């Protein structure tokens, strides 16, 4: 049924109508009554033309003068965009001449369903497999490896193994690919720093864990290690063999490198080690400063969104927008669908806009033309040009 290769989610919805309606009537109502509702970014026809939304399936039957059935919509959009699109279906109140009602019952994660089916099938295959010349241990390893590849998680925004929080010892690596490779061989206590700008969460984690830094043995790995040693408490250092990257290493190579890891005190560069030891207190001061800076930025972001929380709560689920004056009072209220038109044609002098929708580049450009001070929405879309004079705020930015 899914006619797009990138299907991520499948929206299920029930429909009832007070009269006889057919599949074509329902499809027509879906396109007709959602057109322009969510703006250009989430227009159903455009999404279907670009293959980000698949063919809409409708199964409906009519009995005793009433009709009831199910609507299925495959989506290649992300989770938030799919949920917004699904919610828009519930605004449909007529199909042809008949009063109708649509209710979204669930949003199915197609990939999770497939993974579950694969796992169950693998178990059945393993139970019924006939002994052949293939090493059974190899088969088990391959099935486990496939499952482990799906186990990568996020620890406060960083790629990590599932045991990063519960393990007393952790391995810090460079990137996501390194985490995946170690995870493939059953090493689940890894976390990636993703570059030389070490995230604040890593030093904090290092204070309560036994830490092994495991980086590539090239110039890039050395630079990341130097940065890590300045801000975090590292106990051991392991490097990949010359000419090899951690993400490409075999199990034997990984096991050997970790077995031969060097305690921090025994690193060849004694001068650097001594400076690092003497500067430990300075490092703590720097780290506390970084934590404070992050907290300050977060507090400022919360303070910026605070005056608009009441408006966002009142607008939630209404698909409406409000133009506000300098005191955050409502100058005019309109629909999200007509927001762009209202910004173009308004004779008022609003200072900002709050709306129940996605902030797009088009809205940002119109806000800049009208000299608005801020734009507040539920989510930020693909905004490339960000005027310095305009505040773009969402609940996520806090």
Secondary structure, DSSP 8 states (H G I E B T S, - for coil): ----TT--EEEEEEEEESS---HHHHHHHHHHHHTTTS-GGG-HHHHHHTTSB---EEEEEEETTEEEEEEEEEE-S-HHHHHHHHHHHTT--EETTEEEEEEEEEEEEHHHHHHHHHHHHHHHHHHH----SS-HHHHHHHHHHHHHTT--EEETTEEE-TTTTT-SEEEEESSHHHHHHHHHTT---EEE--SSS--HHHHHHHTTSEEEEEE-SSHHHHHHHHHHHHHS---EEEE--TT--GGG--HHHHHHHHHT-EEGGG-S-HHHHHHHHHTHHHHHHHHHHHHHHHHHHHHHHHHHHHTTHHHHHHHTTT-EEEEE-TTS-EEEEEESTTHHHHHHH--S--SEEEESSEE-HHHHHHHHHTT-SEEE-SEE-S-----TT-EEE-GGG-
